[in-house]
Amino acid sequence: MLIVILAITFILTVLQNYLFPPSTCLGVVTANTLIGASRGSIGNATMTRVKGQNILKEKILQASGPNSEARQYQKSRYSLLTPIARTIKGAIDLGFAKLAIKKSPYNAWFEENSQTAAAGGSSTVAAFVPTAMKTGKGTIGVTLITTVNVTTGTADAIVSWAATPLPVGGAASDVAIIVIWNETTDEWTDASGTTAALRSAASKTVTMVGNWTTADLLHTWLFFRNPTTGKVSDSDYSADAS
């Protein structure tokens, strides 16, 4: 008897939704001695109990939209940037902490980079644009990388910058946060967790994941963070090394 009543209710509701705009909630069925506190499914209709009322809902039987080129492109951006974010998580957590308001530093970083650092490519697959990627974003003035020196066959890269004059909001005690990507070997180095190098030192030696050869193409990012306030600068980018 219950199944017959539910079936009739469903048919009437479908007719109602044919005449009026449909929604995922088909209707509210008042509980009575026949229906009672009903739960269960018939076809694509599901009965649930909410605040003492029987709610008849329609199941979603298929995805909300086609797998368009735009959707594929957005998915490829996520697939492209997520492995990078996992590798340089330490730098991202420091470089985007101030922008992580009601969201994680990763989400703030992704929002900053998804439209610029993952761009171009084809209509369905984004390409990585290292020149556009930011590892830090903040209010301290940018300090440029002056040189990246590496000796062939070693893993040590000496990243240098000008200690003076101080940029807007900068201090001699700001800490350098460096990320290096060897494009040739696809090895990432996040130096955020290593011994701190202050702005006043004018350089930092970073031990990379693998040894460097003259055939390798390096990409380097540098930003500064005030250890007291947590404020950071936008990152600067440098291609290759000497």
N, C-alpha and C positions, 0 to 999 in steps of 0.2 A: 504493500500500500504506500509506504514511504517513497519507494522508487517511482511509482506512478505520479505521486504529487510533485516530486522534484522534477520529473520529466515535463509535466504540464507547466510548472512554474518556469522552467528553462525555455520552453517553446514560446510562452507568452512574453518573456523578457527579450528573446531574440527578435520577435515581431516588433516590440517596442523600440529596440535599438535599430531596427531597419528604418523606422519612421523618424527617429531622433538620433543625433550624433552619438556614436558608440563610445564606451569607456571600458576600462578593465574591470570596473565594478558593475555587475549587471543589475543588482538591486538588493534591497533589504526585505527579507521575508519574516513577518512577525511569527514568533514561536507560538505554537498552540498544541493541543493534546495529540494531534496527529503527527505534526512535524517534530515538535520537541526541540532539544538542543542538537541540531543536525550537523554532521561533519561527513565529508567524503566527496567523491567525484562521480560525475556522469558525463561521458564524452569530454568536451572541453570546458565543462562547468564544474566548479568546486564550491562546496558549501563549508563555510567556516563560522565560528562563534566569536563575536566581538562585542563586549559590553552588554551581554544578555540578548543580543540580536543575531539572527541567522543571516549571514552575508553571502550572497551568491556572486561568485566571481568567474570571469572568463579567463582561461589559460592562454598564454601567448604561445602559439604553435610554431612560429618561425621568427627568424632574426628580424630586427626592426628596419634594416636597410641593406642594400646590396653591397658587395665587396668592391666598392668603386675605386678608381685610381687614386682619388684623394685619400680614401681610407687606407689603402695600401701604403701610400707615401707617408702618412702619419705613423703607421705601424713601423715602417722602416726607420723613421727618425728615432723612435723609442728603442728599437733593436740596436741601432748604431751607437746611441749615447749611453745606454744603460751599462754596458761593460766598461766603458771609460769611467763612468761615475763610481762604479764599484772599486776600480783600481786606484783612483785618486780621492777616495772618500775623505781622508784626513784633511786634504787641502780644501775640498768643498765645504766640509763642516766648519772650517775656520773662515773661508772666504765669503760664505753666504749666510752665516749665522744671523747677522743683523737684518737680513731680508726675509728670514724664516718666521714671519708673523702668521700664526695659524696654519703653518705648513712646515715641512721639513726643509733643511738646507738643500737636500737633493732636489725637491720640487722647485725651490727657488732657482737653483742652478739650471734645471731643465727648462724652466720657463724662459730664462735668459738666453739659453743657447739653442733651443730647438728650432728657432726660425732662422738662425744665422750660421751656427756651427754645423748644422745638419741641413744642407740645402743643395740645390743643383741636382746633379745626377740625372736620372731619367724621370719619367712621369710617375713611376711607382716606387722607385728606390732612391733615397737621399744619399748624398755623398758627404763625407766629413771634410769640413773646411777649417783646418787648424788655425789659420790666421784670424778667424772670427770667434774662436772659443775664448771664454772668460773663465778663469779659475777663481777670481775674486772680484767683488764689485762693492764699492763703498764711497765714502766721502773724502778720504785722504787723497791728495793729489798723486797722479801717476808718476812713478820713477822708471825711467827707461833702462833696459838692459844694454850695457855698453859692449861687452864681449862674452863669448862662451868658448873657453879654451879647453881642448881635450888632447891628450897625447895618444897617438895611435897604439892600439893594443892594450890600453888601460880602461878602467871603468870610471875614473875620476874626471868630472867636468867642473871647471872653475867658472862660475857665473859672476860677472862683475857689474857694478853700477856706480853712479856718482853719489858719494856720501853727502855732498853739499852742492848747491844750496838745498835746504829742506823744502819739500813741496808744501802746499797749503794743507794744514792740519797734521803735518808729519813731525816726527821726533827722532832724535838720534837713537833712541832706544827701541824704535820699531823693529819688529822681527821679519826677516825675509822668508817668504814661503815660495818654494820653487817646485815646479813640475817639469819633467823632461820626458819626451816621447821620441824613441828611436823608430822612425817610420820604417826603416829597412828591415829591422828585426821584429817590429811591432811589440817593443818592450816599453812599459811605462814605469817611471820612477817618481814616487811621491816623497819629497824630502821634508814634508811638514812635521814628521815625528822624529827627526834627527836633531842633533845638537844645534841649538839656535845660533843664528848669525844675525847680529844687529845691523841696522842701516849704517851705522858709523864704521863698520868693518869694511864696507865697500865691496865685499866679495864673499862668496860661500863655495866651498868645495862639496860637490854632490857626488856620492858614489852611486853610479847607475846600476841597473839590474844586470847589464851585460857589458862586455868590453866594446870599445868603439874603434872603427876603422875609417879610413878616409872615404870609403865608399858609402858609409852610413849617413843618412839624412836625419839630423836632430831638429826637434822643435822644443823650444823652452818658453815657459811662462813664469813670470815673477810678479808677486804682489807683496805689500807690506801690511803688517798687523800690529796695532798698538796693544801690548800685553795687558795694559791696565784697563783701557776702555773697551777693547775688543773691536774697535773701529778698524776698517781696512781700506786699502786703495783698490782701484780697478787694476786688473793685471795687465802687464805688458807682455808682448810676444816677440820672440826672435827666432828666425829660421837659420838652420845649419850651425856649424861650429868651425873653429880654426885651431 
